[in-house]
């Protein structure tokens, strides 16, 4: 789902933390379990994904539902507040695709001058 070369990896825009926006995009289609999130977010360590999910829940962007089954499982889902961020995330992605080369050139120029 998320290519390592995707411009979002270089984007200066962050929601909640480095991975927050990607988690929200993963939840766009509906609730998902932790293990289902791990597939498209394979570059994210489980500990970091847990921290990101907690931060998103704390900010009201997602809900965490525990199902009392055997074995128990947990699902994460976007709240209306979290869903309201999706157009902004899409705008940031479009900006990233349109300006990726200029962003890289600016970074290279800065790094070369430093």
C-alpha positions in Angstrom: 0.0 0.0 0.0 2.8 2.4 0.9 5.9 2.2 -1.3 9.1 3.1 0.5 9.8 5.6 -2.3 6.4 7.3 -1.9 6.8 11.1 -1.5 4.8 10.9 1.7 7.9 9.5 3.3 9.7 12.9 2.6 6.7 15.1 3.2 7.1 18.0 5.7 3.5 17.5 6.8 2.8 15.4 10.0 -0.5 14.5 11.6 -0.1 13.4 15.3 3.5 12.1 14.5 5.5 10.7 11.6 3.1 7.8 10.9 -0.2 9.2 12.0 -1.4 10.3 8.5 -0.6 6.9 7.0 -2.5 5.1 9.8 -5.5 7.4 9.1 -5.3 6.5 5.4 -5.2 2.8 6.3 -8.4 3.2 8.3 -10.2 5.1 5.5 -12.0 1.9 4.3 -13.2 0.9 7.7 -12.1 -0.7 11.0 -9.0 -2.8 11.1 -7.2 -4.9 13.6 -3.6 -4.2 14.7 -2.3 -7.1 12.5 -4.2 -5.8 9.5 -2.5 -2.4 10.0 0.9 -4.1 10.2 0.7 -5.3 6.6 0.6 -1.9 4.8 2.7 -0.3 7.5 5.4 -2.9 7.5 8.1 -0.3 7.9 6.7 0.7 11.3 7.9 -1.2 14.3 5.1 -2.7 16.4 6.0 -0.5 19.4 5.9 2.6 17.3 2.6 1.6 15.7 1.1 1.1 19.2 2.4 4.6 20.3 1.0 6.1 17.1 -2.4 4.5 17.6 -2.5 5.7 21.2 -1.7 9.3 20.1 -4.4 9.2 17.4 -6.9 7.9 20.0 -5.9 10.5 22.5 -6.4 13.2 19.9 -9.9 11.9 19.0 -9.0 10.8 15.5 -9.6 7.1 16.0 -11.5 4.8 18.4 -10.2 1.5 19.9 -12.9 -1.1 20.5 -12.1 -4.3 22.5 -14.2 -7.3 21.6 -14.7 -9.6 24.6 -14.3 -12.9 22.7 -12.0 -15.8 23.0 -9.4 -14.9 22.0 -10.1 -11.2 22.5 -9.4 -8.8 19.7 -9.2 -5.0 19.2 -10.3 -2.9 16.2 -9.3 0.6 15.3 -11.7 2.9 13.4 -11.8 6.5 12.3 -13.9 9.0 14.2 -15.7 11.8 12.4 -12.9 14.1 13.5 -10.3 11.7 12.0 -12.3 11.3 8.8 -12.4 15.1 8.5 -8.6 15.0 8.1 -8.7 12.8 5.0 -9.2 15.7 2.5 -6.3 17.6 4.1 -4.1 14.4 3.9 -5.0 14.0 0.2 -4.1 17.7 -0.4 -0.8 17.2 1.3 -0.2 14.1 -0.9 -1.0 15.9 -4.0 1.3 18.8 -3.0 4.1 16.2 -2.3 3.8 14.7 -5.7 3.7 18.1 -7.4 6.7 19.5 -5.4 8.8 16.4 -4.6 11.7 17.4 -6.9 11.8 21.0 -5.6 11.7 19.7 -2.0 14.6 17.4 -2.7 16.6 20.1 -4.5 16.1 22.5 -1.6 17.2 19.9 0.9 20.3 18.9 -1.2 21.2 22.6 -1.6 20.8 23.2 2.2 22.8 20.1 3.1 25.5 21.0 0.6 25.8 24.5 2.1 25.9 23.3 5.8 
